[in-house]
Amino acid sequence: MKQILLRLTVSLAATLAALAIAELFARRTYGEGFNMLIDPYEDHVYRPFLEYEQTSGDRTLRFYTNSLGWKDDRPGREVEKQPERVRIVFLGDSFTEGLGIGQKETVSGVVQRTLDPGARQLEVLNGGRSSFSPLLEYQRLKRFLDEGYRADTVVVLLDVSDVQDELYYTSRYRFSSDGEPLRLEGWKHLPVIRTLYNESALVRSLGRLPEQLRALRGGGGASPGTQVPVAPPKLPADFFRSPEPNSAAQLGSLPPTAFGILRPNWMAHPPSLAGWADEGLRSGLRNVLRMKRLADSRDIRFLLVIYPWPQMLYNRPDPGYYQVLARTFPRWYEEREYIYGRDPAPRVSEYQRRVHRFCREQGIELLDLVPEFQKVKEWHRLFIPEDVHFNEAGSRLAGLDVARALGEVR
């Protein structure tokens, strides 16, 4: 009996040691993704108090998060619930978070420096998170306020990619009988699984094997933030001239290349406008309205901002400048041609028209950045090359426009 117990003990110790070594190896090799947590309300969030070198494209920056797990400009910051200063909270996706640039250069960072350079009267928090949509932004704001944190102004940056992301998240969300968002569903959000997933890089590595296998097999559709290759496989010239896709289910069955092409260009594709894009936009605006009503109930000012993608800004025939744009954004303008050809975009897109009309009807304060960016002679210089995110110059222009809209510190 003693020998059996000894063998079991040795075997258990060896197994635990092997698992510990495997865990250490997984943490060293998993990559930046281990700095993210699975969350039952916001899907993917940063860990609090991060401090590391973050890579975005060919850029590397020193990255920090505060006690909320939100991007910050310094390490170890504990966010007060009831600050003495006026507080502005920014919400949105990667354009708000500011991929590839430090917090001080983001839109929210520029607003802070512009309205209160010494940070004596004003505190600005960057609650933007890559691949969020209005559904997750509403949940982030609701939790923030329910936990006792104060906000005096909430600024939400809206963009065309929110339409696809909204469909993705709503399909995985549980709602109450009256339509109120409750929490995300799925095996990863079960308490025990979520704890293991968030604490163990080894469990994560095993968990993402099915997704990697699907990618190797060339599975259809995509999740939020999915990037297709710079030189995507060619689609038939008439691919987007057919009546497909119409529904969200048809969108999800598309090859990743077509999914990516429609991501910023759906407003010029009538079959999408009549189907899945209309559904996704309506869902996103419903959650914008939820944020507005939540802000109103706490006497918080609410400002909605439309983010300008490069595909939306070419609105005048200019073959010479078009060549510049095609070199600066080779992937984005190749994709744009599937929908627009080489024709200029309309002065006001269907997306802008619908958001403007919604804000008028609901009494929502709106700032559309598209016209201001179109006034810049070489507006391609406001974006990171071969990307759709602002560089420091683009963030500065957007931040100054938002600061003007907000006016003096209240």
C-alpha positions in Angstrom: 0.0 0.0 0.0 2.8 2.3 0.9 4.5 1.7 -2.5 1.2 2.5 -4.3 0.9 5.7 -2.4 4.5 6.6 -3.1 4.1 5.9 -6.8 0.9 8.0 -6.9 2.7 10.8 -5.0 5.6 10.8 -7.3 3.4 10.6 -10.4 1.3 13.5 -9.1 4.4 15.6 -8.3 5.8 14.8 -11.8 2.5 15.8 -13.4 2.3 19.1 -11.4 5.9 19.9 -12.2 5.3 19.2 -15.9 2.2 21.4 -15.9 4.1 24.2 -14.1 6.9 24.0 -16.7 4.3 23.9 -19.6 2.5 26.9 -18.0 5.8 28.9 -17.8 6.6 28.1 -21.4 3.1 29.0 -22.5 3.3 32.4 -20.8 6.6 33.2 -22.4 5.4 32.2 -25.9 1.7 33.1 -25.8 2.3 36.8 -26.7 0.6 40.0 -25.9 -2.8 38.3 -25.8 -2.2 37.1 -22.3 -2.5 40.7 -21.2 -6.2 40.5 -22.1 -9.0 39.0 -20.0 -12.2 37.3 -21.0 -15.1 39.3 -19.5 -18.8 38.2 -19.4 -20.0 41.7 -20.2 -17.3 43.4 -22.3 -15.9 40.3 -23.9 -12.2 41.3 -24.0 -10.6 43.8 -21.6 -7.0 44.7 -20.5 -5.7 43.5 -17.2 -5.4 46.4 -14.6 -2.0 48.0 -14.0 -0.3 46.7 -17.1 3.1 48.1 -18.1 4.8 46.6 -21.2 6.0 47.2 -24.7 3.0 47.0 -27.0 3.5 46.4 -30.7 1.0 47.7 -33.3 2.1 47.1 -36.9 5.7 48.3 -37.1 5.2 50.6 -34.1 6.2 49.9 -30.5 5.2 52.0 -27.5 5.3 51.8 -23.8 1.8 50.8 -22.8 0.0 51.3 -19.4 -3.4 50.6 -18.0 -4.9 52.0 -14.8 -6.9 50.3 -12.0 -9.9 50.0 -14.4 -7.8 48.2 -17.1 -8.2 51.3 -19.3 -5.4 52.8 -21.3 -3.5 55.4 -19.4 -0.4 57.7 -19.8 1.4 56.5 -16.7 1.8 53.3 -14.7 0.0 52.3 -11.5 -2.7 54.9 -11.6 -5.6 54.3 -9.2 -8.8 55.8 -10.6 -10.8 57.6 -8.0 -14.6 57.1 -7.9 -15.5 60.7 -7.0 -12.7 63.0 -8.1 -12.6 66.7 -7.2 -11.9 67.5 -10.9 -14.4 67.5 -13.8 -14.2 64.1 -15.5 -14.7 63.3 -19.2 -15.0 59.6 -20.2 -14.2 58.5 -23.8 -15.7 55.3 -25.2 -15.2 53.6 -28.5 -13.1 51.0 -30.3 -9.5 51.0 -31.5 -9.9 54.5 -32.9 -10.6 55.8 -29.4 -8.0 53.5 -27.7 -5.5 54.9 -30.2 -3.7 51.9 -31.6 0.0 52.6 -32.4 0.2 55.9 -30.4 0.7 56.7 -26.7 -2.2 57.9 -24.6 -1.0 61.5 -24.6 -1.3 61.5 -28.4 -4.8 59.9 -28.6 -8.0 61.9 -29.2 -8.8 61.8 -25.5 -5.2 62.8 -24.6 -5.3 65.8 -27.0 -8.6 66.9 -25.4 -7.0 66.7 -21.9 -4.0 68.9 -23.0 -6.2 71.3 -24.9 -8.9 72.0 -22.3 -6.7 71.8 -19.2 -2.9 71.5 -19.9 -2.0 71.3 -16.2 -4.7 68.7 -15.4 -5.8 70.8 -12.5 -9.5 71.1 -13.3 -10.1 68.2 -15.7 -9.5 64.5 -15.8 -10.0 62.6 -19.0 -10.3 58.8 -19.0 -9.8 56.7 -22.2 -12.3 53.8 -22.0 -11.8 52.9 -25.7 -11.0 49.2 -26.5 -10.1 47.7 -29.8 -13.0 45.9 -31.6 -15.7 47.2 -29.2 -19.1 48.1 -30.5 -21.9 50.2 -28.9 -23.2 47.1 -27.1 -20.0 46.6 -25.2 -19.5 50.4 -24.8 -22.9 50.6 -23.1 -22.0 47.8 -20.8 -18.7 49.5 -19.9 -20.4 52.8 -19.1 -23.2 51.1 -17.1 -20.7 49.1 -15.0 -18.5 52.2 -14.5 -21.4 54.2 -13.2 -23.0 51.4 -11.2 -19.7 50.8 -9.4 -19.9 54.4 -8.1 -17.5 56.2 -10.5 -18.6 59.7 -11.5 -18.5 61.2 -15.0 -19.5 64.7 -16.0 -19.3 64.2 -19.8 -19.3 61.0 -21.9 -17.9 61.1 -25.5 -18.5 58.1 -27.8 -16.7 57.6 -31.1 -18.8 55.8 -33.6 -17.4 54.3 -36.9 -18.6 52.2 -39.8 -16.9 49.0 -38.5 -19.3 49.0 -35.5 -22.0 47.7 -37.7 -20.3 44.3 -38.3 -19.0 44.1 -34.7 -22.5 44.8 -33.3 -23.9 41.8 -35.1 -21.1 39.6 -33.9 -21.7 40.5 -30.2 -25.5 40.6 -30.2 -25.5 37.1 -31.7 -23.6 35.9 -28.6 -25.4 38.0 -26.0 -28.2 37.2 -23.7 -31.0 39.8 -23.3 -33.8 40.2 -20.9 -37.5 40.0 -21.9 -37.5 43.8 -22.4 -34.4 43.8 -24.6 -31.9 44.9 -21.9 -28.4 43.4 -22.5 -27.5 40.9 -19.7 -24.2 39.1 -20.5 -22.3 37.1 -23.1 -23.1 33.4 -23.6 -20.7 30.6 -24.5 -18.5 28.1 -22.8 -15.6 30.6 -22.2 -17.9 32.7 -20.1 -18.8 29.9 -17.6 -17.2 31.0 -14.3 -14.8 28.1 -13.8 -13.7 28.1 -17.5 -13.3 31.8 -17.5 -11.2 31.7 -14.4 -8.9 29.0 -15.9 -8.7 30.9 -19.2 -7.8 34.2 -17.6 -5.2 32.7 -15.2 -3.6 30.1 -17.4 -1.7 30.7 -20.7 -1.6 26.9 -21.2 -5.4 26.6 -21.1 -5.6 29.5 -23.5 -3.2 27.9 -25.9 -5.3 24.7 -25.9 -8.5 26.7 -26.2 -7.4 28.5 -29.4 -6.4 25.3 -31.3 -9.8 24.9 -32.9 -9.8 28.5 -34.2 -6.2 28.0 -35.6 -7.3 24.8 -37.3 -10.3 26.6 -38.8 -8.0 29.3 -40.1 -5.8 26.7 -41.7 -8.8 25.2 -43.5 -9.8 28.7 -44.7 -13.1 29.1 -42.7 -15.6 31.8 -43.7 -16.6 34.9 -41.9 -14.5 36.8 -39.3 -14.6 38.1 -35.8 -14.3 41.8 -34.8 -11.1 43.5 -35.8 -10.2 40.7 -38.3 -7.6 41.9 -40.8 -7.4 40.2 -44.2 -4.0 40.0 -45.9 -2.5 43.1 -47.6 -2.7 41.3 -50.9 -6.1 39.5 -50.5 -7.1 36.8 -53.0 -8.9 38.2 -56.0 -12.7 37.9 -56.0 -14.8 37.7 -59.2 -15.3 41.1 -60.7 -19.1 40.9 -60.3 -19.0 39.4 -56.7 -20.6 42.4 -55.2 -23.0 43.0 -58.0 -25.1 39.9 -57.1 -27.9 40.3 -54.5 -25.8 38.6 -51.8 -25.3 39.1 -48.9 -28.6 40.3 -47.5 -28.8 38.7 -44.0 -26.4 38.5 -41.1 -26.2 34.7 -41.7 -25.1 35.3 -45.3 -22.5 37.8 -44.1 -21.1 35.3 -41.7 -20.7 32.7 -44.4 -18.6 35.0 -46.7 -14.9 34.4 -47.2 -12.8 36.6 -45.0 -11.7 38.7 -48.0 -15.3 39.7 -48.9 -16.2 40.2 -45.2 -13.2 42.6 -44.9 -14.1 44.5 -48.0 -17.7 45.1 -46.8 -16.5 46.2 -43.3 -15.9 49.9 -44.2 -17.8 50.0 -47.5 -21.2 48.6 -46.7 -22.9 52.0 -47.0 -22.3 51.8 -50.8 -23.6 48.3 -51.2 -27.4 48.3 -51.5 -28.0 44.5 -50.7 -26.1 45.0 -47.4 -27.9 48.2 -46.7 -31.2 46.4 -47.1 -30.2 43.5 -44.9 -27.4 42.9 -42.4 -26.0 46.4 -42.3 -29.4 47.9 -41.6 -29.8 45.4 -38.7 -26.3 46.1 -37.3 -26.7 49.9 -37.5 -30.1 49.8 -35.9 -28.7 47.7 -33.0 -25.7 50.0 -32.6 -27.9 53.1 -32.5 -30.2 51.4 -30.0 -27.2 51.0 -27.7 -26.1 54.6 -28.3 -29.6 55.6 -27.2 -29.2 53.4 -24.1 -25.9 55.3 -23.3 -27.6 58.6 -23.8 -30.5 57.8 -21.5 -28.1 56.4 -18.9 -26.1 59.7 -19.1 -29.3 61.8 -18.9 -30.4 59.9 -15.8 -27.2 60.9 -14.1 -27.1 64.5 -15.5 -24.1 63.7 -17.6 -23.5 65.4 -20.9 -23.4 63.1 -23.9 -21.5 63.7 -27.2 -21.5 61.3 -30.2 -18.6 61.6 -32.7 -18.4 60.1 -36.2 -14.9 58.7 -37.0 -13.7 59.2 -40.6 -12.3 56.1 -42.4 -10.0 56.9 -45.3 -12.5 55.3 -47.7 -15.1 57.9 -46.8 -12.9 60.9 -47.5 -12.2 60.7 -51.2 -15.2 62.6 -52.5 -14.0 64.6 -55.5 -12.6 63.3 -58.9 -8.8 63.7 -58.6 -6.9 60.9 -60.4 -3.5 62.2 -59.3 -4.5 62.2 -55.6 -6.2 58.8 -56.1 -2.8 57.3 -57.0 -1.3 58.8 -53.8 -4.1 57.2 -51.8 -3.7 53.9 -53.6 0.0 53.9 -52.6 -0.6 55.0 -49.0 -3.5 52.6 -48.4 -2.9 49.8 -51.0 -5.1 47.3 -49.3 -7.9 49.7 -48.4 -8.2 51.3 -51.8 -8.0 48.0 -53.6 -10.9 46.8 -51.5 -12.8 50.1 -52.0 -12.7 49.7 -55.8 -14.9 46.5 -55.5 -17.7 48.7 -54.3 -17.1 52.2 -55.7 -14.8 51.5 -58.6 -12.6 54.6 -58.8 -15.5 57.0 -58.4 -15.5 59.4 -55.6 -17.6 58.7 -52.5 -20.8 60.9 -52.1 -20.3 64.1 -50.1 -22.4 62.6 -47.3 -22.6 58.8 -47.1 -25.8 56.9 -46.3 -24.2 56.0 -43.0 -23.7 59.6 -42.1 -27.3 60.5 -43.2 -28.8 57.8 -41.0 -26.7 58.7 -37.9 -27.5 62.4 -38.4 -31.2 61.7 -38.7 -31.2 59.5 -35.6 -29.4 62.1 -33.5 -31.9 64.8 -34.6 -34.8 62.6 -33.7 -33.4 61.6 -30.3 -31.9 64.9 -29.3 -28.3 63.6 -29.3 -25.4 66.0 -29.6 -23.4 65.0 -32.7 -20.0 65.9 -34.0 -19.2 64.5 -37.5 -15.4 64.6 -38.2 -15.7 63.7 -41.8 -16.2 67.2 -43.2 -13.3 68.6 -41.1 -10.9 65.9 -42.4 -12.0 66.4 -46.0 -11.0 70.1 -45.7 -7.3 69.0 -45.2 -5.6 69.1 -48.6 -3.5 66.0 -48.0 -5.6 64.2 -45.5 -3.8 60.9 -46.1 -1.1 62.2 -43.9 -3.4 62.1 -40.9 -3.4 58.3 -40.9 -0.8 55.7 -40.2 0.4 54.5 -43.6 -1.3 51.4 -44.9 -3.7 51.6 -41.9 -7.0 53.3 -41.1 -6.1 54.6 -37.7 -5.0 58.1 -36.9 -1.4 59.0 -36.5 -0.4 61.7 -34.1 -1.5 64.4 -36.6 -4.9 62.9 -37.2 -5.5 62.4 -33.5 -4.5 66.0 -32.9 -7.0 67.3 -35.5 -9.8 65.1 -34.1 -8.9 66.0 -30.5 -9.0 69.7 -31.3 -12.4 69.4 -33.0 -13.8 67.4 -30.0 -12.3 70.0 -27.6 -14.0 72.8 -29.5 -17.3 70.9 -29.4 -17.0 70.4 -25.6 -16.0 74.0 -25.0 -14.6 75.1 -21.7 -14.3 72.9 -18.7 -17.6 72.8 -16.8 
